[in-house]
C-alpha cells in the first residue's frame, strides 16, 4: 500500500476549502481560474473537486470542498477518482494521510489484472502511517478472503509470516494435541471440520516490559453447527474470523512501532462445521478453566473457543487482556454495523479508550457488563450455559459468559465487532474492516513510558 504515497514535492496542489472559505479564495484567483470554476458550475460542496488546467491543458491544481479540515476521510476518495499522478496538500495531517492511504485500498486477489485501478499518489512520508496502512490492509485482506483460502492453517500462516517479519516467536497446537494440552472447547468446536482446529500463539517483546495479551476469535467459517444457520445467515460467515484478523493487524501496528510491551497474541482458529462427530446441543464440556459448560446452542461457538484462550491469556497475569470477536448480532442491533461495541472491567480504562477512539476517528462505544443478566446463563446440570434462552441482551450475556473466565482483578477489554462494511463509504469499501484497533493502539501507546 506504500505506492499510494510519493516524495515528489513538485506534485499537483490540492486546495481544501470549506464552502465559506471558497468564496474568499476564489476572489483572489486569476481570471482564468475564476472563469473556469464559474463556467463548470463548481460550488465547493464537501467531497466534490474540480481539476483546473494550465495553459497547456495539464492539471494545474485541484480544488476540493470539505465539511471541515479535521475529518480524516476528506481525501479518501481521491486516490481512485483523481487522474493518476502525484499530488500534495498543504498542512496535511497524519489522519488525512491515513485516510488517503485507506482510500487506496483494493482487494484484487480474485480479479483479472485488467480490472486493477490506477491510483493517484500523495506527497507524504511517514513510516508510522505506512505501518498502520499495512496493518489495516492485512486485516481487511484476511476478512475479504473466502473461507476456502482462509481456514485455520491459513490464519496460522499469516501469523507466522508476521512473526518472521518482526522477529516474534510463533507456535501452534493443532488437532488432537489440543486435548493433550487441555484446550477442550477449542477442539470440540473445530473437530467436525477437515481443517484441523488449532491455538495459534505469537510472542514478542522484552520480558521486563508491560505484558499485554490479545485474543482473537478465528472461526474461519460458521455454519452454525448442528443448530445450522439459514442460508442468508451463513452467506457472510467467511468474516467470522474477523477477530483474528483484528488482533493480527493490531499486533502488526504494535511491533512496527516498537512499543515497549511484552506482547502475546492467542488465536483459537476453527471451522464450525457439521459431521458425525460435531458437538451437539445438550452436550456438557469441561473447559480449560475446569468450569463445565452446557451447550445450549452450537451457533454460540465463538465464546466457547474464546473461553479456553482467555483462560490461557490470564494465566500469566498480564497487565491488560484484550479480545476481539465477531461475536453477536445483538451488538449490531445495539450500535449498528459501523461502531465497535466493547465491554470493560475497568471504567477508567473504558473512558480512556473512548477518548482514544474519538481522537483516532475510530469509533467505539461501551456497553455494560450488567451482572443481573448472568442468571440468564444458568444451567440445570453444568456451571454455565453457552447462551441464554432469549436473544434479548445477547451481546451482554455473551460478554458475561466470557467474564466468567477472567479474574476480577484483571483489566480486560472485550470487543464485539462487525469487522465488515455493509456499504461503501469513502475510504471504507464494502467488505472486511479493521474496527477499534487504531483506538486501542493509541490507548496502549499513550499509556507507556518512552524507552531511553
N, C-alpha and C positions, 0 to 999 in steps of 0.2 A: 504493500500500500504506500510505500515511501515515494513511488512515482507520481503521487498527487502533489508533491512539492518540488520546487526548483530554487536554485541560488541566484537566478538571473534577476539582478536588481534593476535592469533596464526594461522590465516587463511592463505590460499594459496596465495602466492605473484603473482600479475600480474605486469609484467615489460613492460612499454610502451616505445617504441622506434621508432624514425623516421628511414627511410632507411639509411641515413648517420651514425646515431648513432649505428645502428645494427652491422655493421662490427667491430667497435671498441669494442663493448660489447662482441661480440662473441669470439674475440681473447683472452679475459680474462677469458673465461669459462673453466671448466674441459673438458677432452677429451670426456667423455660420452655425455655431452650436445652438444659439437661441432659435434660429430658423429651423434647424434640423429637428430639435425636440418639439417645437410647436407644430411643425408640419406632420410629424409622426404621431402626434396626439399623446405624447408621453406625459404622465401625471405623477410619477414617483410613488405609485401605490406599493405597499410592502410586498416584497418578493418580485416585483417587476423591474426589468432592467432595459436599458437602451444602449445599443452599440453605436458610438459616434465615430464616423470615419474621418480620416485626414484627407489632404488634397489628392493623395494617390489612391484613395479608396480603401486603404487598410484601416484596421481598427485603431483609433487614436486613444480612446478612453471608453470606460463603461460607467454608466450611472445606474445605481441600484437603490431602489426605495426600501427603507427598513422601518419597522414599527418603533424600535428604539435601538440604541447601539450596544446593548448588553446581551442580546439574545444570541446564544451560541450557534443557532441554526440559520442566522442571517445569510451566510454564504453557502450553505449546504447544497442548494440546488444548482449552483453554478458549475461545478466540475463536469457535469454531464449535459448542461444546457448552453454553456458558452462554447464558441468555436475552440478547437484545440489550439493551445498556445500557452504562453506564460503570462501571469497576471500578478499584480501586487495591490495591497491595501494599506493605506496609511493608518497608523495607530491600531494595528491588528492585535487582538488579544489571543492568548493561548486557547481559550474556549472557542473562539471563532475559527481558529485554525483547525482545532479538533473537529468542529462541525464540518468544515470543508473536507477534511480527510475522510470522515464517516460518510459524507455525501458522495465520495468517490467509490464507495463500496459496490462491488458487483459480484454476484455468485454465478460464475460461468462454467463450473465444472462439467455440467451436463449439456452445455450448448456448443454449437459449432463455432469455430473461430470467427466466422464471418459476422456473428451477432455481437461480438465484443464492441463496446462503445469506446471511442477515443475520449480522452479526458483532458480538460484544462488543468494547468498546474499553477500552484500558488507559490509566490516567493516567500519562503519560510524555512527556518532551520532550527529544529528543537528535537533533540533525542528523546526527552521525556514524552512529548506529544506523539512522536513517531512510535514510541513503545506502547503508548495507550491505544493508538490506532491498530497496531499489530495485535494487541491482546484482544480487542473487541472484534477484530476480523476473525481471529481464532474461534471466539465464542460463536459468532454468527455462522461461520462456515460449518462448525460441528453440528449445530442445530439444524441447519438447512440440508445437511447431507441425509439422504434417505437411509432408513434403518438397514437396508441391505448392505450398505457400506459403513454403517456406524453401530456396530454391535460391541459387546463388552471388550473384545480383543482390539477393536479399533480405538476405543477410548484409551485403552492401555497403551497403544502405540503412540497416540497423541501425547499422553502424559510422559512417556519415555523420551519422546523427541524433545519435549520441553525441558525435561531433566538434563538431557545431554547438552542442550543449548546453554543452560545456566549453571552447570556443574552441580546439579542436585542428585540425590540418591533415589533411585526408583526400585520398587519391588512390588510384587503382587502375590496374592494367594488365590489359587484357581481351583474350581470344581470341587471334588470331594475333600480336598485339603482344607476347604472352609470348615468342614465338620471337625477335622483333626485339630484345627486352631480355634475352635469354638466360635464360629460365626453362623449359627444355625438358621437365623431368619433370612440372611442373605442367600444361603444355599436353598432354603425352602422355596423362596420366590423364584429363583432362577433355574431350578433343577429341571424343569419341564422343557427347557429350550435346548436345541442342538448347539447353541453357543454357550459355552461354559460360563457360569457366574464367577465373579471374582471381586476381591477387595484390592483396589489399587492404592499404593502408598508412595507419596513423594515427600522427601525431606530435604530441607535446605537451610543454611544459615549457621551462625556460630552458636555453640552451646550456651554461652552466657547471656545471650540476648533474650528479649521478651518472647515468650512462646505463644504463638498464635496457630490454631488449628482450623482448617477449612474442611468442611464436609459437603460433598455434592451428590445429590441423587442422580444416579446413572441408569435409569430404566430406559433401555435403548428402544424398546417398543412395548407398549402396554395394550394387550388385547383385553385386559380386564380379568384374565384368568378364567376360571370356571364361572364366575359371575361376569360373563362376557359382555363387553360394550356393544351397543348398536353400531352399525356401520358409520353413522355420522359422528359418533363419539370417538371412533377409532381412527378417523381419517388423518388427523394431525398428530398421532401419538409417536411419530418419529421425534417430536420435540420433548418427549418425557425424560430425556437425558439432559434437559436444559440446565439443571442444577450442576451437573458435572462440568458442562461447558462454561458455566459462570465461574466456578472455582478455579478452573484451569486458566481462564482469562485473568482473573484477579491475581492468581499466583504469578502469572507472567508479568503483570504490572509491578508486583512487589519485588520480584527478583531482578527485573530490568532496572528498577530504581535503586537496587542495592539497599533496601530499607534494613535497618539494624534489628531484624527479628529472627527468631528461630521458627521457621515455617514448616508446618506439616499439612499435607493435603491427603484426605481419605475419600475415595470414591467407591461406593458399593455399586458395581456395574452388573446388570442382569437384563434378561428379556423376560417379561411376564407372559409366558406362552401357555399353551394348552396341550397336554398329552396325558398318557395314562398315569404318570407319576406327579401330576400337578397337585399343589396343595389345595385343600378343599375348605369350603365354609364349614365351620364347626370344629375344625382341627384345633388342637392346642399345641403351641410351640414354646419351648423354653428358650428364651433369648440369651444372648451373651451375658447379660447382667444377672441372670438367674430368675428374673421375673418371667412368669408364664403369660402368654397372650392367646386369647381365643380369637380365631379368625371369624369375624362377623361377615366380612366381605373381602373376596380375593382381589377386588379392584382398589382396595385401600392398601396397596402393596408398597408404596413409596415409604411410608412411615415404618414399615417393617424392615426394609433394608437399611434405612437410616438409623434405627434404634441400635442395631449392633455396631454400626460405625461410630455413633455418638458415644456408646459405652467405651469403645477403644479410645476415642478422642479425649475423653475426660480422664482417662487412666493416668495420663502424665501431668495432670493438674496444670494445664496451660492457663495463661493469663486471660485468654479470650478464645471462645469457640464460636464459629460462625458456620451455619449451614444454609445452603441454597437448594431449593427444590421446587419443581412444578407440581405442587402437592394437591391443591384442591380447587375445584371450580368455585367453591364458596368464596374464596379470596377474590376471584374475578367479579363475582356478584357484589362484593363489598366495595371494592375500589376500582373496578373496571380492569381493562387489559393493559393499561399504559402506566400504571403505578405499581411499584414494588411494595407489596404488603410485608410488614415484618413484625416480629414479636421480640421482646427482650425481658430478661430477668433483672435488668439494671436500668432504672428510669433515667439516670444521668447519662448513661451510655446511649439510650434511645434518643434523648434530647440532643445530644451531640451529633448523633447520626442524622437526625432531621436537619440540623444546621448544615452539616457537611453536604447533604443531598441538595439542599436549596442552593448552596454556593456552587456546586458542581452542575447544576441544572440536570440532575439525575434523580427524578422524583421518587420518594419513598414515603410510606405512611405507616404509622404504628397502629396495630390492632392489639386488643387487650388479652392477656392470659387470665381469663375470668374463671377463677377457681371453682365456683359453684357448678360449672358445666362439666367438671371432671366426673361427676356421678353418671353422666351420660355414657361413659365408657366402662361402667361396671359390668362385670361378667359373673354369671352364676357359678362358674366352675373354674375360672382362672383369675389371675391377679388383675387382668385388664383385658378389654376387648379392643380390637384394632379399629373399630368405627362404631358410631352410635346408630341407634335405630332411626333417628331423624336426621335430615340433612341440614337442619337449622343450626347456625353457628358452626358450620363444618370446618372452616379454617381455624377457629379457636379450639375445637375439640381435637383436631389433628395436631395443633401446637401443644396442647395439654398432654396428648399421648407422648410426644417427643420429650416433653419436660420431665416425664417420669424417669428418663434415663440421663438426666443432667443434674448433678448435685446442686443443692440450694445455694451454695456459696460460689458457684461458677458463673462468671459473666458469659452470657450466651445471647447471640442474635440468631433468630430463625427467620429466613426469608422464604415467603411463599409467592413465587413469581410466575408470570405468564411465559416469559422468555421468548416471546413471539409477537411480532407486529401483525395485527389482523387487517391493517390497512396501510397504504402507502402514505408516509408523511415525509416532509423534507429531511433528508439525511437519515431517515429511518424507513427503509423499504419493507414491504410485506415480507415476513419471514423471521428467521431467528434473530434474537436481540439480546444484548447484554443489559441487564436491568439491576441497578443498585450497586454494581461493582466499582464504579468510579466514586460513588459516595463513600463506600466502605474503604477504598484505597485512601481517600483524603482523610477519613476518620483515623485510620491507622497511622498514616504519615504524620498527621498533626499531633499525635499523642506520643511521639517517640523522641528520645534525645538524639541530638546530632553527634555522630561519632567523630572523634578527632582524626 
